[in-house]
Amino acid sequence: MGLFDIFLSEDKLIAKHARTITNRDAQEEDREASVRWLANQGSERAILGLLARFDMALEHQLKDKGEKDFTYDVLLSLGDKAVGPTEAFVRRSKQVAWPLRLHTALTSEARSLELVYELLAAEVAKNDFKPARKKALLLWLTERTDSGAIAAATPLLEDFDEGVRYAAAEVILGQNDAAGREPLLSVLDNPEEDSNRLKLRIADVFAQRRWSVEGASPERLALLNGYAVQDDRLIAAQ
């Protein structure tokens, strides 16, 4: 504790230590000491301050990961009282991988999936021009198989950002479920879809899984470089 910290209110002390752990120019031992102070304080505001470390990255990746691992372990040790702040942090943070990993460890994968579905639905409703958060949530979802994933990702196949659309397609493809055929076929049949990367990725899976392309425009399917239609299925062109 600094010489004049005794004159600071609790809220100001929390803010001070939260600033320290997200200050790239601070000494590593000072950031660690602030992590320990916030954990010992243990209030919701202090835990939110701890979680802020996940939003900051050091240039030295190994050191950054080491500090995040340490912060993660400290937060995990707080148990149930860290659940609410972690959910609140996930709702506002662009960097969701670490806090969602923590949320899953504190609760369950099913609860984290429910939270991600809620957040994706909120992103669709906002329809704004900030793709980073949507991509981060979809990236987390690509690593999981769940019955709700296709429905959650399908609306984002029409997002303005090509990266979001591609990530949404990867979520659906990763489920390896025939229920994904129809929404993915709509991408191949969409005259406004201008991403060849996305269309060829989907076409490749249609060919591999021998999914029917019945209902799609033959003219648009004919524009897929490297593929031809045979018996309502895509095949690699000779």
VMD Tcl script that draws the C-alpha trace (Angstrom):
set ca {
  {0.00 0.00 0.00}
  {1.27 3.44 -0.87}
  {2.11 6.06 1.75}
  {-1.06 8.08 1.14}
  {-3.44 5.18 0.52}
  {-4.80 5.48 4.06}
  {-6.49 8.69 2.94}
  {-8.29 7.02 0.01}
  {-11.82 5.65 0.17}
  {-12.39 1.98 -0.57}
  {-13.80 2.78 -4.01}
  {-10.74 4.88 -4.85}
  {-8.42 2.13 -3.66}
  {-10.23 -0.41 -5.86}
  {-9.95 1.95 -8.83}
  {-6.25 2.49 -8.13}
  {-5.45 -1.24 -8.03}
  {-7.63 -1.92 -11.08}
  {-5.62 0.70 -12.97}
  {-2.38 -0.90 -11.85}
  {-3.21 -4.39 -13.14}
  {-4.12 -2.95 -16.55}
  {-1.09 -0.65 -16.74}
  {1.45 -2.05 -19.19}
  {4.14 0.25 -17.76}
  {3.70 -0.97 -14.18}
  {6.17 -3.45 -12.73}
  {5.07 -7.08 -12.91}
  {5.28 -7.45 -9.13}
  {3.11 -4.35 -8.68}
  {0.43 -5.79 -10.96}
  {0.57 -9.08 -9.04}
  {0.30 -7.27 -5.71}
  {-2.78 -5.41 -6.97}
  {-4.35 -8.68 -8.09}
  {-3.87 -10.06 -4.59}
  {-5.23 -6.88 -2.97}
  {-8.38 -6.90 -5.11}
  {-8.94 -10.60 -4.42}
  {-8.57 -10.07 -0.68}
  {-10.98 -7.13 -0.82}
  {-13.42 -9.44 -2.61}
  {-16.31 -7.06 -3.36}
  {-18.15 -7.07 -6.67}
  {-16.33 -3.91 -7.75}
  {-12.98 -5.44 -6.82}
  {-13.74 -8.61 -8.78}
  {-14.72 -6.54 -11.80}
  {-11.39 -4.78 -11.41}
  {-9.63 -8.15 -11.48}
  {-11.52 -9.22 -14.58}
  {-10.29 -6.11 -16.39}
  {-6.87 -7.79 -16.62}
  {-8.35 -10.01 -19.36}
  {-8.96 -6.95 -21.53}
  {-5.30 -5.89 -21.46}
  {-2.52 -7.61 -23.41}
  {1.23 -7.30 -22.92}
  {3.56 -7.38 -25.90}
  {5.46 -10.27 -24.30}
  {2.93 -13.04 -24.92}
  {4.33 -15.60 -22.49}
  {4.42 -13.03 -19.68}
  {0.90 -11.92 -20.59}
  {-0.40 -15.48 -20.47}
  {1.37 -16.12 -17.19}
  {-0.25 -13.09 -15.59}
  {-3.66 -14.01 -16.98}
  {-3.26 -17.57 -15.71}
  {-2.45 -16.17 -12.28}
  {-5.44 -13.80 -12.34}
  {-7.68 -16.63 -13.57}
  {-6.61 -18.90 -10.69}
  {-7.16 -16.13 -8.16}
  {-10.65 -15.44 -9.53}
  {-11.49 -19.14 -9.60}
  {-10.54 -19.41 -5.93}
  {-13.20 -16.81 -5.10}
  {-15.92 -19.29 -6.04}
  {-19.58 -18.37 -6.26}
  {-19.12 -14.69 -5.45}
  {-17.19 -14.30 -8.72}
  {-20.08 -15.63 -10.86}
  {-22.18 -12.45 -11.00}
  {-19.28 -10.10 -11.77}
  {-17.97 -12.52 -14.40}
  {-21.34 -12.61 -16.16}
  {-21.52 -8.81 -16.01}
  {-18.01 -8.56 -17.44}
  {-18.77 -10.96 -20.31}
  {-21.75 -8.80 -21.23}
  {-19.54 -5.77 -21.88}
  {-16.10 -7.12 -22.77}
  {-14.83 -7.62 -26.32}
  {-12.29 -10.21 -25.15}
  {-14.60 -13.01 -24.09}
  {-12.35 -16.10 -24.24}
  {-10.79 -15.81 -20.77}
  {-13.91 -14.63 -18.90}
  {-16.05 -17.30 -20.57}
  {-13.49 -19.95 -19.64}
  {-13.74 -18.70 -16.07}
  {-17.53 -18.56 -16.21}
  {-17.69 -22.17 -17.37}
  {-15.36 -23.31 -14.59}
  {-17.40 -21.42 -11.99}
  {-20.78 -22.62 -13.28}
  {-21.14 -25.10 -16.17}
  {-20.78 -25.25 -19.93}
  {-24.57 -25.34 -20.27}
  {-24.89 -22.04 -18.38}
  {-22.12 -20.45 -20.44}
  {-23.82 -21.58 -23.65}
  {-27.07 -20.04 -22.46}
  {-25.24 -16.77 -21.77}
  {-23.54 -16.76 -25.19}
  {-26.83 -17.43 -26.98}
  {-28.39 -14.51 -25.12}
  {-25.50 -12.24 -26.05}
  {-25.55 -13.27 -29.72}
  {-29.28 -12.58 -29.89}
  {-28.64 -9.14 -28.40}
  {-25.94 -8.47 -31.01}
  {-28.35 -9.41 -33.80}
  {-31.00 -7.10 -32.35}
  {-28.53 -4.18 -32.13}
  {-27.46 -4.63 -35.75}
  {-24.53 -2.25 -35.28}
  {-21.24 -1.92 -37.14}
  {-18.98 -3.37 -34.43}
  {-18.09 -6.91 -35.50}
  {-15.33 -7.75 -32.99}
  {-17.63 -8.87 -30.19}
  {-19.78 -11.00 -32.49}
  {-16.72 -12.72 -33.91}
  {-15.34 -13.39 -30.45}
  {-18.59 -14.98 -29.27}
  {-18.87 -17.07 -32.43}
  {-15.25 -18.17 -32.16}
  {-15.94 -19.45 -28.65}
  {-18.99 -21.29 -29.98}
  {-17.08 -22.96 -32.86}
  {-15.28 -25.08 -30.27}
  {-18.54 -26.56 -28.96}
  {-21.31 -28.83 -30.15}
  {-24.79 -28.03 -28.88}
  {-28.36 -28.33 -30.12}
  {-28.89 -24.56 -29.93}
  {-25.78 -23.50 -31.86}
  {-27.28 -23.61 -35.37}
  {-30.26 -21.45 -34.44}
  {-28.01 -18.97 -32.61}
  {-25.57 -18.60 -35.51}
  {-28.02 -18.59 -38.45}
  {-29.11 -14.91 -38.21}
  {-25.45 -13.86 -38.35}
  {-25.05 -15.43 -41.80}
  {-26.57 -12.14 -42.99}
  {-24.30 -9.84 -40.99}
  {-22.69 -6.90 -42.81}
  {-19.21 -8.12 -41.85}
  {-17.71 -10.96 -43.89}
  {-15.70 -12.20 -40.93}
  {-18.84 -12.53 -38.81}
  {-20.65 -14.39 -41.59}
  {-17.70 -16.75 -42.00}
  {-17.53 -17.39 -38.25}
  {-21.28 -18.06 -38.15}
  {-20.91 -20.57 -40.97}
  {-18.06 -22.28 -39.09}
  {-20.29 -22.66 -36.04}
  {-22.98 -24.32 -38.15}
  {-20.52 -26.50 -40.07}
  {-18.92 -27.58 -36.81}
  {-22.16 -29.07 -35.56}
  {-21.99 -31.72 -38.32}
  {-25.77 -31.76 -38.35}
  {-28.02 -31.96 -41.39}
  {-30.12 -29.22 -39.79}
  {-27.40 -26.84 -40.94}
  {-27.95 -27.64 -44.62}
  {-30.80 -25.21 -45.19}
  {-29.26 -22.05 -43.66}
  {-25.94 -22.75 -45.38}
  {-27.64 -23.40 -48.72}
  {-29.25 -19.98 -48.38}
  {-25.74 -18.50 -48.40}
  {-24.88 -20.25 -51.66}
  {-28.17 -19.06 -53.10}
  {-27.89 -15.47 -51.90}
  {-27.26 -13.13 -54.86}
  {-25.94 -10.46 -52.47}
  {-23.28 -12.70 -50.90}
  {-19.99 -11.45 -52.35}
  {-17.53 -13.52 -50.33}
  {-16.03 -16.25 -52.50}
  {-14.07 -17.47 -49.50}
  {-17.29 -18.12 -47.60}
  {-19.16 -19.69 -50.50}
  {-16.30 -22.02 -51.40}
  {-15.89 -23.10 -47.78}
  {-19.57 -24.03 -47.66}
  {-19.48 -25.65 -51.10}
  {-16.58 -27.84 -50.02}
  {-18.55 -29.19 -47.07}
  {-21.66 -29.71 -49.20}
  {-19.56 -31.82 -51.57}
  {-17.92 -33.78 -48.75}
  {-21.19 -34.51 -46.94}
  {-23.14 -35.03 -50.14}
  {-25.82 -32.59 -49.06}
  {-28.52 -31.81 -51.58}
  {-28.55 -28.36 -53.18}
  {-32.14 -28.76 -54.34}
  {-33.96 -25.45 -54.22}
  {-30.95 -23.27 -54.97}
  {-30.62 -21.36 -58.23}
  {-28.66 -23.43 -60.80}
  {-27.30 -20.19 -62.24}
  {-25.80 -19.14 -58.92}
  {-24.43 -22.61 -58.21}
  {-22.78 -22.58 -61.62}
  {-20.71 -19.58 -60.47}
  {-18.93 -21.65 -57.81}
  {-15.40 -22.05 -59.12}
  {-14.22 -25.65 -58.98}
  {-17.64 -27.22 -58.45}
  {-20.41 -28.62 -60.61}
  {-23.90 -29.91 -59.82}
  {-24.64 -33.57 -60.38}
  {-27.88 -35.21 -59.24}
  {-28.69 -32.27 -56.95}
  {-25.31 -32.46 -55.29}
  {-22.09 -30.50 -55.57}
  {-19.04 -32.32 -56.89}
  {-15.52 -31.17 -57.56}
  {-15.30 -30.11 -61.19}
  {-12.98 -32.15 -63.38}
}
mol new
graphics top color blue
foreach p $ca { graphics top sphere $p radius 0.5 }
foreach p [lrange $ca 0 end-1] q [lrange $ca 1 end] { graphics top cylinder $p $q radius 0.2 }
display resetview
